[in-house]
Amino acid sequence: MSYVENKLGSYVELCDDPTPSPAGIIIFGASGDLTFRKLIPSIFQLFKKRKLVNFYLLGVGRSNINDEEYRKKAYNRLLEDFKDKKLINMFVSHLYFLSGNYNSEELYNNLKKDYHI
């Protein structure tokens, strides 16, 4: 723990900011409006604050798109609120997309096979 002196002359304990652990985030319904309006910007904020470093985000949805199309959609959405193109590019490089039908066993087999989940 670290301590800092406050204006009253006493010492206050500071919480050390731990190094983030590796993380995997899977979003079902990831090609929908809610994901791009709320989830992607919120997760980007964690990345921007260095709370997510070694991570991946796997979007799962019914839309027939690939990783690059998903990244481009996320990139364009983030540009609406944030101006740091380099940081946005770094973030979207962690995004992946798996297309499929939620009722299909094949989707879940692909998750296990391709993403070791």
C-alpha angles and dihedrals in degrees: 000000000000127000132207130191114242128210091270093059096250126115125249124201115238124208113237113233104237122218108262117252121235110277141193120201121193119190119192111205088029097155093058131104096255092057094053097040099044117005103045094048091046093049089046089056089056089050092048090052089049092245088124115045113139101035148115130212116209115195116202120194148136095252113109098234134124133227094273094050090049092049091049092051091049091045092052092047093050092050088064091067106019131049104196100102093179092055092045090052090050090051098047091051085073093057125100133173134212118192122207151113113281091218093053121098087210091069092057092043088054090051090054096042102040101031102028092234 
